[in-house]
């Protein structure tokens, strides 16, 4: 026995179990349902100004945070670069010590 799904036709999943040693007739073709649907073109819904205002506000907030934190980031970046350079010089001095 089958189950409904995966495109099975109705006669497959609505069959009754057959009697032992009986060979029943299986229908060879079942007509498919025809659909007569009408689709019409509709204009899309207008994009709300609320979402526009929220997105502009969030972008402005993001850019203002980036602008305010830029100086701190540059100072931190320079500090880390100096530490890397000092470490490289120290490693070079240790490597060339004979």
C-alpha positions as CSV (number, residue, x, y, z in Angstrom):
1,X,0.0,0.0,0.0
2,X,1.2,3.5,-0.8
3,X,0.6,6.7,0.9
4,X,-0.6,10.1,-0.3
5,X,2.3,12.3,-1.5
6,X,5.0,12.6,-4.0
7,X,2.6,12.9,-6.9
8,X,0.8,9.6,-6.4
9,X,-2.5,9.3,-8.0
10,X,-5.5,8.6,-5.8
11,X,-6.2,5.1,-7.0
12,X,-2.7,4.1,-5.7
13,X,-3.2,5.2,-2.1
14,X,-6.9,4.4,-1.8
15,X,-6.6,0.7,-2.9
16,X,-8.0,-2.0,-0.6
17,X,-5.9,-5.0,0.2
18,X,-6.5,-7.9,-2.2
19,X,-7.7,-11.3,-1.3
20,X,-5.1,-14.0,-1.2
21,X,-4.3,-15.6,-4.6
22,X,-6.7,-13.1,-6.4
23,X,-5.5,-11.1,-9.3
24,X,-7.6,-8.0,-9.5
25,X,-7.7,-5.5,-12.2
26,X,-5.6,-2.3,-11.7
27,X,-6.9,0.7,-13.6
28,X,-4.4,1.7,-16.2
29,X,-5.2,5.4,-16.3
30,X,-6.8,8.0,-14.1
31,X,-7.6,11.4,-15.5
32,X,-5.9,14.2,-13.7
33,X,-7.9,17.2,-12.4
34,X,-7.9,20.3,-14.5
35,X,-7.5,23.7,-12.9
36,X,-9.0,26.7,-14.4
37,X,-7.4,29.5,-12.5
38,X,-7.3,33.1,-13.6
39,X,-4.4,35.3,-12.6
40,X,-4.5,39.0,-12.9
41,X,-1.7,41.5,-12.7
42,X,-1.8,43.7,-9.6
43,X,0.4,46.7,-8.7
44,X,2.9,46.0,-6.0
45,X,2.3,47.3,-2.5
46,X,4.0,50.7,-1.9
47,X,7.2,50.7,0.0
48,X,6.4,52.2,3.4
49,X,8.2,55.4,4.5
50,X,8.6,53.9,7.9
51,X,11.2,51.4,6.7
52,X,12.9,54.2,4.8
53,X,13.2,56.4,7.9
54,X,14.4,53.5,10.0
55,X,17.1,52.5,7.5
56,X,18.3,56.1,7.1
57,X,18.5,56.4,10.9
58,X,20.4,53.2,11.3
59,X,22.9,54.2,8.5
60,X,23.4,57.6,10.1
61,X,24.0,56.0,13.5
62,X,26.5,53.5,12.0
63,X,28.4,56.2,10.2
64,X,28.5,58.5,13.2
65,X,29.9,55.7,15.4
66,X,32.5,55.0,12.8
67,X,33.5,58.7,12.6
68,X,33.7,59.0,16.4
69,X,35.7,55.8,16.9
70,X,38.1,56.4,14.0
71,X,40.7,58.3,16.1
72,X,40.8,55.7,18.8
73,X,41.2,52.9,16.2
74,X,44.1,54.7,14.5
75,X,45.8,55.3,17.9
76,X,45.4,51.6,18.8
77,X,46.5,50.5,15.3
78,X,49.7,52.6,15.6
79,X,50.4,51.3,19.0
80,X,50.1,47.7,17.8
81,X,52.3,48.4,14.8
82,X,55.0,49.8,17.0
83,X,54.9,46.8,19.3
84,X,55.2,44.5,16.2
85,X,58.2,46.5,14.9
86,X,59.9,46.4,18.3
87,X,59.3,42.6,18.6
88,X,60.8,42.1,15.1
89,X,63.9,44.1,15.9
90,X,64.3,42.2,19.1
91,X,64.0,38.9,17.3
92,X,66.5,40.0,14.6
93,X,69.0,41.1,17.3
94,X,68.7,37.6,19.0
95,X,69.0,35.9,15.6
96,X,72.2,37.7,14.6
97,X,73.9,37.2,18.0
98,X,76.9,35.0,17.3
